[in-house]
Amino acid sequence: MPAELPIQHDVSLQAFNTFGLAARARHYLRVTSADQLGHLAGDPRVAGLPRFILGGGSNVLLTQDVEALVLHMAIEGRDVLGEEDGRILVRAGAGENWHAFVDYTLEQGLGGLENLSLIPGTVGAAPIQNIGAYGLEIKDVFHSLTVFDLESGERRTLTGPDCRFGYRDSLFKHPEGVGLVVLDVTFALPRAWQPNLRYAELAQAVEAAGMAAPTPRQVSDTVIAIRRRKLPDPAEIGNAGSFFKNPVVPDAQCRALLERFPTLVHHAQADGSEKLAAGWLVDQCGWKGKNLGAAGVYPKQALVLVNNGGATGQEVMALARAIQQDVRARFGVELEPEPVFV
């Protein structure tokens, strides 16, 4: 066996997904360097096998065993690269824990990522999902990333436009980006930092704490406190965070819904459409705190599906489908899951 490719077989993935679902990988490789990916094409043990890229497992729903070679990204490293156009460039390996990386930037005296504190997952997965919270998305602080093309064996650098960022979307979630493996990500953080308090709940919490001029660390601590109050810790209750995307609908559809449901939570978008609060829709259908088998909806946040202990991926999927059906029947709105179903 080549030293660079310590491929394992029949490996449990239960510890590698935040839902804590029992599933196994037929073949498994913990990727600690780009060179390992380069050796894959010449390894007869995995020639022709489909690849499945796994990061922190916080955005995946394992409904069955994975009949593929699981590439578990564990490339480490983080560095402050220097300044460019008034922004500080910071790079991290794809396998770095996201929250730990945010904390690292704060330790360097750099603000810009604090609104994304405590989001589970890895650095490499962050741009794939264009993660966002409390008024900030990855695309707002993104500089570039390096990918390995599994088909060509080449490494390439992609900029923001290349990544085609959208709401919880990017190039990597479409067919033309499936074979691209993120190796590292570079962020551009402002030299002249100002707190991002556009999100009302965050602004109110900062004001209530009497912070007239909050520091990046104080904003981060406030975000962490809000998240801990509202969301379950995956280490204690299996979950993948927000399970459904907030649906975006035409303005006319939103106005029609408001006539029937005056308390509908909605937010106007720059293109004239309206973003609806998925959690509100699920709550109105009576699902908050309800269970279906060992899977359930978190009592404090209707947008979070949880593993109450021993749930299977099939049970979580059945719960998600039931919620989608009820929301569709009552509001005529389609809810799209955030996690990838496998």
Secondary structure, 3 states (H helix, E strand, C coil): CCCCCCCEEEEECHHHCCCCCCCEEEEEEEECCHHHHHHHCCCCCCCCCCEEEECCCCCEECCCCEEEEEEEECCCCEEEEEEECCEEEEEEECCCEHHHHHHHHHHCCCCCCHHHCCCCCECCHHHHHCCEECCEEHHHCEEEEEEEECCCCCEEEEEHHHHCCECCECHHHCHHHCCEEEEEEEEEEECCCCCCCCCHHHHHHHHHCCCCCCCHHHHHHHHHHHHHHHCCCCCCCEEEEECECCCEECHHHHHHHHHHCCCCCEEECCCCCEEECHHHHHHHCCCCCCEECCEEECCCCCCEEEECCCCCHHHHHHHHHHHHHHHHHHHCCCCCECCEEC
